[in-house]
Amino acid sequence: MRSITIVILLVFSSFCCWAEELQQYDAVAEESKEYRVCMERATNQILALLCAAQEEDSLNAGIDMRYRQLLSRAANQPNAAVKIKNLRKAWVAYRDAYVEAMFPEYDESSQYRAGPRRETDLLRVKLDQQHIKALDELSEQSTTLHK
């Protein structure tokens, strides 16, 4: 009887933690309807990880598009184009270094990485969302300056 109680407690506590993780993911991707739908359908941690990876891919595509737009506007300004390319390189280096600093124990090559991987993906999504906003501000400023 005691072992059954322990098992029930473990299952219940696992469910509570899983529900908290879902809420964390939902709070991250407020702007993405696709992400919310994906997370509503995610029945386990692996599917949640796939949702986060898809969201990150979508955000990266948005970042790439914004850089292409900025470079297109700067086509006749060599100095501006160089600075935009440097910004992109610096962004990737910063984002990756920040994630590594936040999760120094995480090893990409380890056998068991679902838990830490999920957390690193979550952080990347947050950082990418912030970067998209910054690129949109830069785009607005460059449009205003060149009118």
C-alpha positions in Angstrom: 0.0 0.0 0.0 2.8 2.4 0.9 4.5 1.8 -2.5 1.3 2.6 -4.3 1.0 5.8 -2.5 4.5 6.7 -3.4 3.9 5.9 -7.0 0.8 8.0 -7.1 2.6 10.9 -5.5 5.4 10.6 -8.1 3.0 10.6 -11.0 1.1 13.5 -9.6 4.2 15.6 -9.0 5.5 14.8 -12.5 2.2 16.0 -13.9 2.4 19.2 -11.9 5.9 19.9 -13.2 4.9 19.1 -16.7 2.0 21.6 -16.4 4.4 24.2 -15.1 6.7 23.6 -18.1 3.9 24.0 -20.5 3.0 27.4 -18.9 6.6 28.5 -19.2 6.6 27.7 -22.9 3.3 29.4 -23.4 4.6 32.6 -21.7 7.5 32.6 -24.1 5.8 32.6 -27.4 2.9 34.9 -26.9 3.1 36.2 -30.4 3.0 32.9 -32.2 -0.4 31.2 -32.7 1.3 28.2 -34.3 3.3 27.7 -31.2 0.3 27.9 -28.9 -1.6 25.4 -31.1 1.5 23.1 -31.1 1.8 23.2 -27.3 -1.9 22.5 -26.8 -1.4 19.3 -28.8 1.9 18.4 -27.1 1.1 15.4 -24.8 4.7 14.9 -23.6 8.0 16.6 -23.2 9.4 15.4 -26.5 6.5 17.0 -28.4 7.0 20.2 -26.4 10.7 20.1 -27.4 9.6 19.8 -31.1 7.3 22.8 -30.6 10.1 24.9 -29.2 12.4 23.8 -32.1 9.8 24.7 -34.7 9.2 28.1 -33.0 13.0 28.7 -33.0 13.1 27.8 -36.7 10.3 30.2 -37.4 11.9 33.0 -35.5 15.2 32.4 -37.3 13.5 32.7 -40.6 12.0 36.0 -39.4 15.4 37.2 -38.3 16.9 36.2 -41.7 14.2 38.1 -43.5 14.8 41.2 -41.5 18.5 41.1 -42.1 17.9 40.7 -45.9 15.6 43.7 -45.8 18.2 45.8 -43.9 20.9 44.8 -46.3 18.7 45.6 -49.3 18.2 49.1 -48.0 21.9 49.5 -47.4 22.9 48.3 -50.8 24.2 51.7 -51.8 25.9 52.3 -48.4 28.9 50.0 -48.1 29.6 51.1 -44.5 26.1 50.4 -43.4 26.1 46.9 -45.1 29.3 46.0 -43.3 27.9 47.1 -40.0 24.7 45.1 -40.5 26.7 42.0 -41.3 28.8 42.6 -38.2 25.6 43.0 -36.2 24.4 39.6 -37.4 27.6 37.9 -36.5 27.7 39.6 -33.1 24.1 38.7 -32.4 24.7 35.0 -33.0 27.9 35.0 -30.9 26.1 36.9 -28.1 23.1 34.6 -28.1 25.1 31.4 -28.1 27.5 32.7 -25.4 24.6 33.8 -23.2 22.9 30.4 -23.5 26.1 28.7 -22.7 26.7 31.0 -19.7 23.2 30.3 -18.4 23.6 26.5 -18.8 27.3 25.8 -18.3 26.6 22.2 -17.4 24.8 21.5 -20.7 26.6 19.3 -23.2 25.1 19.2 -26.7 26.7 15.8 -27.3 25.5 14.1 -24.1 23.2 11.1 -24.3 20.6 12.5 -22.0 19.8 16.1 -23.0 16.0 16.4 -23.2 15.7 18.5 -20.0 18.6 20.9 -20.5 17.9 21.0 -24.3 14.4 22.1 -23.7 15.6 24.9 -21.4 18.2 26.1 -23.8 15.7 26.1 -26.7 13.3 28.1 -24.5 16.0 30.6 -23.8 16.9 30.9 -27.4 13.3 31.5 -28.3 13.1 34.3 -25.8 16.3 35.9 -27.0 15.3 35.6 -30.7 12.0 37.3 -30.0 13.8 40.2 -28.3 16.2 40.4 -31.3 13.3 40.5 -33.8 11.9 43.5 -31.9 15.3 45.2 -31.9 15.7 44.6 -35.7 12.2 46.0 -36.3 13.2 49.1 -34.3 16.4 49.4 -36.4 14.4 49.0 -39.6 12.0 51.8 -38.6 14.9 54.1 -37.6 16.8 53.4 -40.9 13.6 54.1 -42.8 13.0 57.4 -41.0 16.7 58.5 -41.4 16.7 57.9 -45.1 13.5 59.8 -46.0 
